[in-house]
Amino acid sequence: MSEVVKPTDGQARRRLESRRKLLAAARELFIEQGYEATRPQDIARSAGVANGTFYLHFKSKEDAFLAFADDAQDQLIAEYRKNLDGVSGLRERLTVILRTLMAFDLEYPGVLHVAFLDPLTIAPEDGDARRIYDRLGDFLYLILGEQEILGAGAFDAALISHALCGFVGNALMYVVRRDLSGEAMIENVVGFVERALVPSLRPGESQLATAV
């Protein structure tokens, strides 16, 4: 029986570095050129590696796209976790979520649309694509808290969390297209959602204020 050769630390580092370069190149090309116009060899060339190296890391272009989308979501969720640390209350959490989303979109133009909306369109039968597409809704459900959204039990918290993702995403795109105030968008969206989920609130009153 032949002996299994394990990669050395240097080989493992080089492999990780190759994958990092390929993901960075894929991210840039998928955003600039779109999925259909981007070829695996384009990604390899932009990353400065051989064409064969691409297939050491990814089975296909679709696989590379889903890896890029997953990586982008990891990055956004890490920002959410950092910014939400110590923040409580529905209005406060929603405000942080929206500000973090807007800051991410400004710093990484095009990533939100490509990485968060396209996976299910590109790979509709792929379980990973469905997981990526649902991931932010699942995260929103966790950070807002089931009881806080459900209130007296009138709402399906998971469903509402996923619906909010679509609502917020479309609001953000509308603001960008119309060159509107981000802070005004945040105030409108947060106020509307808060009053919808906590209908006893009066305009301008926060859930935190009613609990004091």
Backbone hydrogen bonds, N-H to C=O, Kabsch-Sander energy under -0.5 kcal/mol:
donor,donor_aa,acceptor,acceptor_aa,energy
6,K,4,V,-0.7
12,A,8,T,-2.6
13,R,9,D,-2.3
14,R,10,G,-2.3
15,R,11,Q,-2.3
16,L,12,A,-2.4
17,E,13,R,-2.5
18,S,14,R,-2.4
19,R,15,R,-2.2
20,R,16,L,-2.3
21,K,17,E,-2.4
22,L,18,S,-2.3
23,L,19,R,-2.6
24,A,20,R,-2.2
25,A,21,K,-2.3
26,A,22,L,-2.8
27,R,23,L,-2.5
28,E,24,A,-1.9
29,L,25,A,-2.6
30,F,26,A,-2.9
31,I,27,R,-1.6
32,E,28,E,-2.4
33,Q,29,L,-3.1
34,G,29,L,-0.9
34,G,30,F,-0.6
38,T,34,G,-0.6
38,T,35,Y,-1.0
42,D,39,R,-0.7
43,I,39,R,-1.8
44,A,40,P,-2.4
45,R,41,Q,-2.4
46,S,42,D,-2.5
47,A,43,I,-2.0
48,G,44,A,-0.9
48,G,45,R,-0.8
49,V,44,A,-2.4
53,T,50,A,-0.9
54,F,50,A,-0.9
54,F,51,N,-0.8
55,Y,51,N,-0.8
56,L,52,G,-0.6
56,L,53,T,-0.9
57,H,53,T,-0.8
57,H,54,F,-1.1
58,F,54,F,-2.3
64,A,60,S,-1.9
65,F,61,K,-2.5
66,L,62,E,-2.4
67,A,63,D,-1.9
68,F,64,A,-2.3
69,A,65,F,-2.6
70,D,66,L,-2.4
71,D,67,A,-2.3
72,A,68,F,-2.5
73,Q,69,A,-2.1
74,D,70,D,-2.3
75,Q,71,D,-1.9
76,L,72,A,-2.2
77,I,73,Q,-2.9
78,A,74,D,-2.1
79,E,75,Q,-1.6
80,Y,76,L,-2.4
81,R,77,I,-2.8
82,K,78,A,-2.2
83,N,79,E,-2.6
84,L,80,Y,-2.4
85,D,81,R,-0.7
85,D,82,K,-0.6
87,V,84,L,-2.4
93,R,89,G,-2.7
94,L,90,L,-2.6
95,T,91,R,-2.2
96,V,92,E,-2.1
97,I,93,R,-2.6
98,L,94,L,-2.4
99,R,95,T,-2.4
100,T,96,V,-2.6
101,L,97,I,-2.2
102,M,98,L,-2.4
103,A,99,R,-2.4
104,F,100,T,-2.3
105,D,101,L,-2.2
106,L,102,M,-2.0
107,E,103,A,-2.1
108,Y,104,F,-2.5
111,V,108,Y,-1.6
112,L,108,Y,-0.5
114,V,110,G,-1.9
115,A,111,V,-3.0
116,F,112,L,-1.8
117,L,113,H,-1.5
118,D,113,H,-0.8
118,D,114,V,-0.9
121,T,118,D,-0.7
122,I,118,D,-2.6
123,A,119,P,-2.5
126,D,123,A,-1.6
130,R,126,D,-1.9
131,R,127,G,-2.2
132,I,128,D,-2.7
133,Y,129,A,-2.6
134,D,130,R,-1.9
135,R,131,R,-1.0
135,R,132,I,-0.5
136,L,132,I,-0.5
138,D,134,D,-2.2
139,F,135,R,-2.3
140,L,136,L,-2.9
141,Y,137,G,-2.1
142,L,138,D,-1.7
143,I,139,F,-2.5
144,L,140,L,-2.2
145,G,141,Y,-1.3
149,I,145,G,-1.8
150,L,146,E,-2.9
151,G,147,Q,-2.1
153,G,150,L,-1.9
154,A,150,L,-1.2
155,F,150,L,-0.7
157,A,155,F,-0.9
160,I,156,D,-2.7
161,S,157,A,-2.2
162,H,158,A,-2.0
163,A,159,L,-2.4
164,L,160,I,-2.3
165,C,161,S,-1.3
166,G,162,H,-1.4
167,F,163,A,-2.3
168,V,164,L,-3.1
169,G,165,C,-2.5
170,N,166,G,-2.3
171,A,167,F,-2.0
172,L,168,V,-2.5
173,M,169,G,-2.0
174,Y,170,N,-2.2
175,V,171,A,-2.2
176,V,172,L,-2.1
177,R,173,M,-2.6
178,R,174,Y,-2.4
179,D,175,V,-0.8
179,D,176,V,-0.6
180,L,175,V,-2.1
185,M,181,S,-1.8
186,I,182,G,-2.4
187,E,183,E,-2.4
188,N,184,A,-2.4
189,V,185,M,-3.0
190,V,186,I,-2.8
191,G,187,E,-2.1
192,F,188,N,-2.4
193,V,189,V,-2.7
194,E,190,V,-2.7
195,R,191,G,-2.2
196,A,192,F,-2.0
197,L,193,V,-2.4
198,V,194,E,-2.4
201,L,198,V,-2.3
205,E,202,R,-2.4
210,T,206,S,-1.4
211,A,207,Q,-1.0
211,A,208,L,-0.5
212,V,208,L,-0.6
212,V,209,A,-0.8
